[in-house]
């Protein structure tokens, strides 16, 4: 297990602390889970747009920037 130090904006730090308190766990317990959800299993983030070729939509290549922006937007 590695120890990592990160600098967070005050608002993100507050959200992280609030989530840990809400769950009744430590910040160290919440952080790996949040990173795993963001990066995906094995450190590889899956993009829903990756399967767009099989979507049946004919305008995917014209809308790729819009599709990727939606996929990469932080979830709330």
N, C-alpha and C positions, 0 to 999 in steps of 0.2 A: 504494500500500500504506500503510495506517495503522498506527501504533504505538499500542497500548492497554495500560494498566496496570490490573491487577485485583488485588484482595486475596483471598487464598484461605486457608481454614482450613489449619492445619498438616498435617492428615491428607490433604487433597486435594492440597496442594502435593507431599507425599511421593509420592503415587500418580502424579501427573503426571511428576515427575522419574524415578521408577522406570520408567514406560512409555517415556519418551524414551530412557533408558539401555538398556532392553530392546531397543528398535528400532534403537539406534545412531544416533539423530538428536537434534536439539536440541529443547528445549521449544517453541521458536517453530515447529518443524515439526509437532509433535503437536497443539498448541492449535487451529489452524484446522480440522484434520480432526475433532477432537472436537466443536467447535462446529457444524460442518457436519452431523455425524451427529445431533446433538441438535436442531438447528433445521430441518434438512432443506434440500434444494436451494433456492436463491433466498431463504433466510431464512424459508421457510414450513414449519412442521412439519406433517406429515401424521398425522392420527389414524386409526388403524384403525377406530375406532368410527364414523367419518364414513359408512361404507358399511353401517352396521348395519341400515338400512331394507331392505336386500336380503339379509339374512342368513337369512331363513326362520324366524327366532326370533320368537315372539309376545310375549315379555316384555321386550323391549329398553327400552321406555319406563319400565318399573318398575325396571330394573336399571341405568339410565344412569349413576348415580353410581359404581357398582361398575365398570362398563365403562371409564368415563373415568379412574378412579383407576388401573386396571390399565394403561391406555395411557400415562398421564403419569408412572408410576413410573419412577425412574431405572433404566436397564438396567445390569446388572453383568456 
